[in-house]
């Protein structure tokens, strides 16, 4: 681990909707500065709700979220989300989409362009900066979304299954690209995924979430050196552990999980 400083702390955080519909319950954990954390659990258990609550898009029903020792409960430029859907502006060019991440920054336009070009280079899209979004592949669009989030230099990057809509080849490429970017920027990342091997490939720490109302079932520290190889015996051993825990929880989860559409509806109605 690159730092022992705690940048984010959750203490007994719970979130309910309509007063009695509990989605997350008494979640507590700490995230170190520069740490890559993956959250994994059954579909519909509330991982996205937790991420939105950390972002300040939703308020916790109870408990406390602190950043650098100060309680936070509103959105801010220090915590930026990358969503499942890249949410780009199709009528803007690649660089115009990235520049949107700097819309509230009080710097000159020339400085904004320099920053935007820096991060486009980092995600490997310098040669496509003037392309319209609709001409890009799904993986390229997600890299534009990365650059737009990174250009604002957030202290914490929150990523909600950003690779879920991509094919396996694009996923592998973007995982590698994300790790390379993270090693350069040293940002703190919380990453929601359904993929166990993706979590092991990316994370310093993995938190396994329970069925709804979601709690922390187990946590795993991943000490494998990077780049990681899925055939490594330590990788395989951890994958088997995760598979056992999640399979057991899935069997308990059949009557308590929510569809993604239901979760999205709850979030939208409470923003």
Secondary structure, 3 states (H helix, E strand, C coil): CCCCCEEEEEEEEEEEECCCEEEEEEEEEEEECCCEEEEEECCCCCHHHHHHHHHCCCCCCEEEEEECCEECCCCCCCEEEECCCCCCCCCCEHHHHHHHHHCCCCCCHHHHHHHHHHHHHHCCCHHHCCCEHHHCCHHHHHHHHHHHHHCCCCCEEEEECCCCCCCHHHHHHHHHHHHHHHHHHCCEEEEEECCHHHHHHHCCEEEEECCCCECEEEEEECCCCCCCCCCCHHHHHHHHHHHHHHHHHHHHHCCCCCCHHHHHHHHHHHC
